[in-house]
Amino acid sequence: MTRRPLSLTLSPLRGARGHELRRKRGQERRGIVETVRWLMARGLYAGTSGNISVRVAGGMLITPSGVPCDEVDGASIVEVTRDGGARGRLAPSTEWRIHRDIYRSRPDVGAVVHTHSTFATALSCLRRPIPAFHYMVARAGGNDIRCARYATYGTEALSRNALAALAGGRRACLLANHGLLALGADLASARALAQEIEALCAQYTHARAAGTPIILPAGEMKRVRAKFATYGQGSKQS
């Protein structure tokens, strides 16, 4: 049975510290809403499918359950503590447990994006990993993009399966017959990875339709991952 988070009533912090915390929480809530809109604009998020969270002190902020994405606003975002207690006028996403467990086990992760984007979800129904048909697969942190074993949504079993698929520092995985998980240090990197993985899923689908994709060897993928470690404007390499 899926346990719903316990609803909490917390005493508001007062003074300068309370003001600063409320200001920061407001920014974090707006960041989630902005990410929802960003994903919607790119066709990666629709209806009530998918969820987004960001790590905060003491737990996380997460999108609400059953609210259409175009109706999500800052006031509807739910705060969930490390032990599963919820604070807000709405119930948190039914997948709150996956997000909470990722934050517990992965100190490097600051945000999680879960989508039911078209190509990623279609490939998740095959229950197979996405192989190294393209070097950009390494962006997910490995030689392939794993597919977590199927379990009913919102359950402990699904959370366990997702963590297993993300083991070893992976930053993305498919959830069998369900969708995509993308992790990042912040919302911007998590949503960008979700977009990149969806593009790879579309490319892989087209490549398979055209023939048999040639898979890059493990040694090449190791070299690519090493190059990605110094990729971007934070490095002199490109």
VOSETI-392700 format. One record per residue (C-alpha): residue number from 1; residue in one letter; x, z, y. Coordinates in Angstrom, 2 decimals, m for minus. Each point is the difference from the previous one (the first is absolute). Layout:
! residues N
{pos = NUM	code = A	u = X	w = Z	v = Y}
...
This chain:
! residues 238
{pos = 1	code = M	u = 0.00	w = 0.00	v = 0.00}
{pos = 2	code = T	u = 1.33	w = m0.90	v = 3.46}
{pos = 3	code = R	u = 0.41	w = 3.03	v = 2.22}
{pos = 4	code = R	u = m1.14	w = m0.44	v = 3.56}
{pos = 5	code = P	u = 2.30	w = 1.60	v = 2.58}
{pos = 6	code = L	u = m1.09	w = 3.43	v = 1.18}
{pos = 7	code = S	u = m1.44	w = m0.08	v = 3.51}
{pos = 8	code = L	u = 1.93	w = 2.23	v = 2.39}
{pos = 9	code = T	u = m0.79	w = 1.56	v = 3.34}
{pos = 10	code = L	u = 3.25	w = 0.77	v = 1.80}
{pos = 11	code = S	u = 0.46	w = 2.00	v = 3.18}
{pos = 12	code = P	u = 1.18	w = m2.28	v = 2.81}
{pos = 13	code = L	u = 3.51	w = 0.55	v = 1.32}
{pos = 14	code = R	u = 0.08	w = 1.12	v = 3.62}
{pos = 15	code = G	u = 2.42	w = m0.38	v = 2.85}
{pos = 16	code = A	u = 2.76	w = m2.56	v = 0.45}
{pos = 17	code = R	u = 0.71	w = m0.25	v = m3.72}
{pos = 18	code = G	u = m3.64	w = m0.71	v = m0.78}
{pos = 19	code = H	u = m0.20	w = m2.59	v = 2.76}
{pos = 20	code = E	u = 3.08	w = m1.82	v = m1.29}
{pos = 21	code = L	u = m1.30	w = 0.03	v = m3.57}
{pos = 22	code = R	u = m3.38	w = m1.42	v = 1.08}
{pos = 23	code = R	u = 1.76	w = m2.71	v = 2.02}
{pos = 24	code = K	u = 2.15	w = m0.96	v = m2.97}
{pos = 25	code = R	u = m2.95	w = 0.01	v = m2.40}
{pos = 26	code = G	u = m1.88	w = m2.25	v = 2.40}
{pos = 27	code = Q	u = 2.87	w = m2.49	v = m0.03}
{pos = 28	code = E	u = 0.15	w = 0.10	v = m3.80}
{pos = 29	code = R	u = m3.75	w = m0.56	v = m0.30}
{pos = 30	code = R	u = 0.18	w = m2.94	v = 2.38}
{pos = 31	code = G	u = 2.89	w = m1.39	v = m2.06}
{pos = 32	code = I	u = m2.16	w = m0.02	v = m3.12}
{pos = 33	code = V	u = m2.88	w = m1.70	v = 1.84}
{pos = 34	code = E	u = 2.41	w = m2.59	v = 1.41}
{pos = 35	code = T	u = 1.32	w = m0.65	v = m3.51}
{pos = 36	code = V	u = m3.55	w = m0.48	v = m1.31}
{pos = 37	code = R	u = m0.64	w = m2.60	v = 2.72}
{pos = 38	code = W	u = 3.39	w = m1.66	v = m0.62}
{pos = 39	code = L	u = m0.76	w = m0.41	v = m3.71}
{pos = 40	code = M	u = m3.54	w = m1.23	v = 0.72}
{pos = 41	code = A	u = 1.31	w = m2.66	v = 2.37}
{pos = 42	code = R	u = 2.21	w = m1.35	v = m2.79}
{pos = 43	code = G	u = m2.69	w = m0.01	v = m2.67}
{pos = 44	code = L	u = 1.60	w = 2.84	v = m1.97}
{pos = 45	code = Y	u = m2.69	w = 2.63	v = 0.53}
{pos = 46	code = A	u = m3.78	w = m0.32	v = m0.06}
{pos = 47	code = G	u = m3.12	w = 2.08	v = m0.50}
{pos = 48	code = T	u = 0.67	w = 3.41	v = m1.51}
{pos = 49	code = S	u = 2.77	w = m1.21	v = m2.32}
{pos = 50	code = G	u = 3.44	w = 1.51	v = 0.54}
{pos = 51	code = N	u = 1.39	w = 3.05	v = 1.79}
{pos = 52	code = I	u = 2.83	w = 0.96	v = 2.33}
{pos = 53	code = S	u = 1.83	w = 3.26	v = 0.57}
{pos = 54	code = V	u = 2.88	w = 1.44	v = 1.98}
{pos = 55	code = R	u = 2.03	w = 3.12	v = m0.74}
{pos = 56	code = V	u = m0.40	w = 2.87	v = 2.47}
{pos = 57	code = A	u = 1.27	w = 3.58	v = 0.08}
{pos = 58	code = G	u = m1.84	w = 1.89	v = m2.72}
{pos = 59	code = G	u = m1.55	w = m3.03	v = m1.68}
{pos = 60	code = M	u = m1.33	w = m3.39	v = 1.04}
{pos = 61	code = L	u = m2.59	w = m1.89	v = 2.01}
{pos = 62	code = I	u = m2.06	w = m2.53	v = m1.98}
{pos = 63	code = T	u = m2.89	w = m2.40	v = 0.50}
{pos = 64	code = P	u = m3.48	w = 1.25	v = m0.98}
{pos = 65	code = S	u = m1.96	w = m0.84	v = m3.12}
{pos = 66	code = G	u = m2.69	w = m2.67	v = 0.10}
{pos = 67	code = V	u = 0.31	w = m0.91	v = 3.69}
{pos = 68	code = P	u = 0.21	w = m3.75	v = 0.72}
{pos = 69	code = C	u = 3.41	w = m0.81	v = 1.43}
{pos = 70	code = D	u = m1.42	w = m1.38	v = 3.25}
{pos = 71	code = E	u = m1.69	w = 3.36	v = 0.62}
{pos = 72	code = V	u = 3.08	w = 2.16	v = m0.55}
{pos = 73	code = D	u = 1.08	w = 1.82	v = 3.16}
{pos = 74	code = G	u = 2.32	w = 2.86	v = 0.82}
{pos = 75	code = A	u = m2.71	w = 2.63	v = m0.39}
{pos = 76	code = S	u = m0.78	w = m1.15	v = m3.54}
{pos = 77	code = I	u = 3.57	w = 0.46	v = m1.29}
{pos = 78	code = V	u = 0.26	w = 2.98	v = m2.36}
{pos = 79	code = E	u = 2.81	w = 2.53	v = m0.22}
{pos = 80	code = V	u = 0.91	w = 1.05	v = m3.56}
{pos = 81	code = T	u = 2.38	w = 2.86	v = m0.70}
{pos = 82	code = R	u = 2.71	w = 0.05	v = m2.68}
{pos = 83	code = D	u = m2.29	w = 1.95	v = m2.34}
{pos = 84	code = G	u = m2.93	w = m2.39	v = 0.43}
{pos = 85	code = G	u = m2.03	w = 1.77	v = 2.66}
{pos = 86	code = A	u = m1.80	w = m2.35	v = 2.41}
{pos = 87	code = R	u = m0.72	w = 0.45	v = 3.70}
{pos = 88	code = G	u = m2.35	w = m2.38	v = 1.79}
{pos = 89	code = R	u = m3.64	w = m0.97	v = 0.34}
{pos = 90	code = L	u = 0.28	w = m2.56	v = m2.81}
{pos = 91	code = A	u = 1.31	w = 0.07	v = m3.56}
{pos = 92	code = P	u = 3.46	w = m1.55	v = m0.51}
{pos = 93	code = S	u = 0.58	w = m3.19	v = m1.95}
{pos = 94	code = T	u = m0.66	w = 0.39	v = m3.71}
{pos = 95	code = E	u = 3.65	w = m0.96	v = m0.53}
{pos = 96	code = W	u = 1.30	w = 2.98	v = 2.02}
{pos = 97	code = R	u = 1.73	w = 1.33	v = m3.11}
{pos = 98	code = I	u = 2.30	w = m3.04	v = m0.36}
{pos = 99	code = H	u = 1.07	w = 0.32	v = 3.62}
{pos = 100	code = R	u = 0.51	w = 3.77	v = m0.25}
{pos = 101	code = D	u = 2.01	w = m0.29	v = m3.22}
{pos = 102	code = I	u = 2.22	w = m2.75	v = 1.44}
{pos = 103	code = Y	u = 0.86	w = 2.19	v = 2.98}
{pos = 104	code = R	u = 0.73	w = 2.92	v = m2.32}
{pos = 105	code = S	u = 2.41	w = m1.99	v = m2.14}
{pos = 106	code = R	u = 1.51	w = m2.41	v = 2.56}
{pos = 107	code = P	u = 1.49	w = 1.65	v = 3.11}
{pos = 108	code = D	u = 1.10	w = m3.46	v = 1.18}
{pos = 109	code = V	u = m3.62	w = m1.17	v = 0.38}
{pos = 110	code = G	u = m1.84	w = 0.56	v = 3.28}
{pos = 111	code = A	u = m2.99	w = m2.32	v = m0.47}
{pos = 112	code = V	u = m1.99	w = m1.60	v = m2.82}
{pos = 113	code = V	u = m2.16	w = m3.13	v = 0.15}
{pos = 114	code = H	u = m2.39	w = m0.86	v = m2.83}
{pos = 115	code = T	u = m1.83	w = m3.32	v = 0.12}
{pos = 116	code = H	u = m2.18	w = m2.17	v = m2.20}
{pos = 117	code = S	u = 1.51	w = m3.15	v = 1.49}
{pos = 118	code = T	u = m1.01	w = m3.17	v = m1.83}
{pos = 119	code = F	u = 3.12	w = m1.22	v = m1.82}
{pos = 120	code = A	u = 1.46	w = 3.42	v = m0.75}
{pos = 121	code = T	u = m3.31	w = 1.13	v = m1.46}
{pos = 122	code = A	u = m0.39	w = m3.19	v = m2.02}
{pos = 123	code = L	u = 3.46	w = 0.42	v = m1.54}
{pos = 124	code = S	u = m0.66	w = 3.69	v = m0.66}
{pos = 125	code = C	u = m2.79	w = m1.12	v = m2.33}
{pos = 126	code = L	u = 2.63	w = m1.65	v = m2.22}
{pos = 127	code = R	u = 1.65	w = 3.42	v = m0.47}
{pos = 128	code = R	u = 3.50	w = m1.45	v = 0.14}
{pos = 129	code = P	u = 2.90	w = 0.56	v = 2.40}
{pos = 130	code = I	u = 0.90	w = m2.66	v = 2.54}
{pos = 131	code = P	u = 3.44	w = m1.25	v = m1.09}
{pos = 132	code = A	u = 2.93	w = m1.03	v = 2.19}
{pos = 133	code = F	u = m1.28	w = m3.52	v = 0.63}
{pos = 134	code = H	u = 1.13	w = 0.41	v = 3.64}
{pos = 135	code = Y	u = 2.75	w = 2.18	v = 1.46}
{pos = 136	code = M	u = m2.50	w = 1.69	v = 2.35}
{pos = 137	code = V	u = m1.39	w = 1.87	v = m3.02}
{pos = 138	code = A	u = 2.96	w = 2.33	v = 0.61}
{pos = 139	code = R	u = m1.75	w = 1.27	v = 3.13}
{pos = 140	code = A	u = m2.12	w = 2.14	v = m2.33}
{pos = 141	code = G	u = 3.15	w = 1.78	v = m1.16}
{pos = 142	code = G	u = 0.68	w = m1.50	v = m3.43}
{pos = 143	code = N	u = 0.45	w = m3.12	v = m2.11}
{pos = 144	code = D	u = m3.76	w = m0.38	v = m0.29}
{pos = 145	code = I	u = m3.22	w = 1.46	v = 1.40}
{pos = 146	code = R	u = m1.47	w = 2.24	v = m2.65}
{pos = 147	code = C	u = m3.66	w = 0.25	v = m0.86}
{pos = 148	code = A	u = m1.23	w = 3.56	v = m0.56}
{pos = 149	code = R	u = m2.15	w = 0.63	v = m3.07}
{pos = 150	code = Y	u = m3.73	w = m0.03	v = 0.59}
{pos = 151	code = A	u = m1.95	w = 3.20	v = 0.63}
{pos = 152	code = T	u = m3.30	w = 0.69	v = 1.75}
{pos = 153	code = Y	u = 0.30	w = 0.12	v = 3.78}
{pos = 154	code = G	u = 0.42	w = 3.39	v = 1.61}
{pos = 155	code = T	u = 1.29	w = 1.73	v = m3.12}
{pos = 156	code = E	u = 3.11	w = 1.99	v = m0.82}
{pos = 157	code = A	u = 0.77	w = m2.59	v = m2.68}
{pos = 158	code = L	u = 0.15	w = m2.79	v = 2.57}
{pos = 159	code = S	u = 2.31	w = 2.06	v = 2.18}
{pos = 160	code = R	u = 2.32	w = 0.68	v = m2.95}
{pos = 161	code = N	u = 0.05	w = m3.68	v = m0.91}
{pos = 162	code = A	u = 0.77	w = m1.02	v = 3.58}
{pos = 163	code = L	u = 2.88	w = 2.47	v = 0.24}
{pos = 164	code = A	u = 1.43	w = m1.35	v = m3.26}
{pos = 165	code = A	u = m0.12	w = m3.56	v = 1.34}
{pos = 166	code = L	u = 1.72	w = 1.13	v = 3.21}
{pos = 167	code = A	u = 2.72	w = 2.00	v = m1.79}
{pos = 168	code = G	u = 3.60	w = m0.74	v = 0.88}
{pos = 169	code = G	u = m0.63	w = m0.39	v = 3.71}
{pos = 170	code = R	u = m2.38	w = m2.96	v = m0.25}
{pos = 171	code = R	u = m1.89	w = m0.71	v = 3.22}
{pos = 172	code = A	u = m2.95	w = m1.95	v = m1.37}
{pos = 173	code = C	u = m1.98	w = m0.56	v = m3.17}
{pos = 174	code = L	u = m3.21	w = m1.50	v = m1.24}
{pos = 175	code = L	u = m2.77	w = 2.17	v = m1.43}
{pos = 176	code = A	u = m1.53	w = m1.68	v = m3.06}
{pos = 177	code = N	u = m3.42	w = m1.53	v = 0.69}
{pos = 178	code = H	u = 0.05	w = 1.64	v = 3.41}
{pos = 179	code = G	u = 2.43	w = m1.04	v = 2.73}
{pos = 180	code = L	u = 3.30	w = 0.68	v = 1.75}
{pos = 181	code = L	u = 1.95	w = 3.04	v = 1.20}
{pos = 182	code = A	u = 2.68	w = m0.37	v = 2.68}
{pos = 183	code = L	u = 2.19	w = 2.84	v = 1.29}
{pos = 184	code = G	u = 2.06	w = 0.29	v = 3.14}
{pos = 185	code = A	u = 1.87	w = 2.39	v = 2.24}
{pos = 186	code = D	u = m2.81	w = m0.52	v = 2.50}
{pos = 187	code = L	u = m3.26	w = m1.91	v = 0.38}
{pos = 188	code = A	u = 1.69	w = m3.10	v = 1.43}
{pos = 189	code = S	u = 2.34	w = m0.40	v = m2.99}
{pos = 190	code = A	u = m2.70	w = 0.80	v = m2.57}
{pos = 191	code = R	u = m2.46	w = m2.55	v = 1.38}
{pos = 192	code = A	u = 2.73	w = m2.63	v = 0.36}
{pos = 193	code = L	u = 0.94	w = 0.49	v = m3.65}
{pos = 194	code = A	u = m3.65	w = m0.31	v = m1.05}
{pos = 195	code = Q	u = m0.12	w = m3.34	v = 1.82}
{pos = 196	code = E	u = 3.26	w = m1.17	v = m1.60}
{pos = 197	code = I	u = m1.14	w = 0.94	v = m3.51}
{pos = 198	code = E	u = m3.33	w = m1.78	v = 0.47}
{pos = 199	code = A	u = 1.89	w = m3.14	v = 1.09}
{pos = 200	code = L	u = 2.23	w = 0.25	v = m3.09}
{pos = 201	code = C	u = m3.06	w = 0.36	v = m2.21}
{pos = 202	code = A	u = m1.48	w = m3.15	v = 1.52}
{pos = 203	code = Q	u = 3.29	w = m1.89	v = m0.49}
{pos = 204	code = Y	u = 0.30	w = 1.16	v = m3.60}
{pos = 205	code = T	u = m3.58	w = m1.07	v = m0.74}
{pos = 206	code = H	u = 0.70	w = m3.49	v = 1.39}
{pos = 207	code = A	u = 3.34	w = m0.24	v = m1.81}
{pos = 208	code = R	u = m1.64	w = 0.86	v = m3.33}
{pos = 209	code = A	u = m2.72	w = m2.56	v = 0.63}
{pos = 210	code = A	u = 2.66	w = m2.67	v = 0.62}
{pos = 211	code = G	u = 2.18	w = 0.86	v = m2.99}
{pos = 212	code = T	u = 2.26	w = 2.72	v = m1.37}
{pos = 213	code = P	u = 1.89	w = 1.87	v = 2.73}
{pos = 214	code = I	u = 3.75	w = 0.46	v = m0.48}
{pos = 215	code = I	u = 0.81	w = 3.72	v = 0.04}
{pos = 216	code = L	u = 3.06	w = 1.22	v = 1.88}
{pos = 217	code = P	u = 2.49	w = 2.01	v = m2.11}
{pos = 218	code = A	u = 0.38	w = 3.76	v = 0.37}
{pos = 219	code = G	u = 3.48	w = m0.37	v = 1.51}
{pos = 220	code = E	u = m1.31	w = m2.17	v = 2.82}
{pos = 221	code = M	u = m2.83	w = 2.42	v = 0.74}
{pos = 222	code = K	u = 2.53	w = 2.85	v = 0.17}
{pos = 223	code = R	u = 1.99	w = m1.96	v = 2.58}
{pos = 224	code = V	u = m3.15	w = m0.71	v = 2.00}
{pos = 225	code = R	u = m1.00	w = 3.68	v = 0.03}
{pos = 226	code = A	u = 3.46	w = 0.90	v = 1.27}
{pos = 227	code = K	u = m0.33	w = m2.55	v = 2.81}
{pos = 228	code = F	u = m3.45	w = 1.30	v = 0.92}
{pos = 229	code = A	u = 1.55	w = 3.44	v = 0.53}
{pos = 230	code = T	u = 1.77	w = m1.39	v = 3.10}
{pos = 231	code = Y	u = m2.64	w = m2.55	v = 1.02}
{pos = 232	code = G	u = m1.67	w = m0.02	v = 3.42}
{pos = 233	code = Q	u = 0.71	w = 0.86	v = 3.60}
{pos = 234	code = G	u = 1.47	w = 3.38	v = m0.95}
{pos = 235	code = S	u = 2.96	w = m1.85	v = m1.47}
{pos = 236	code = K	u = 2.36	w = m2.71	v = 1.23}
{pos = 237	code = Q	u = m0.77	w = m1.96	v = m3.16}
{pos = 238	code = S	u = m3.00	w = m2.30	v = m0.34}
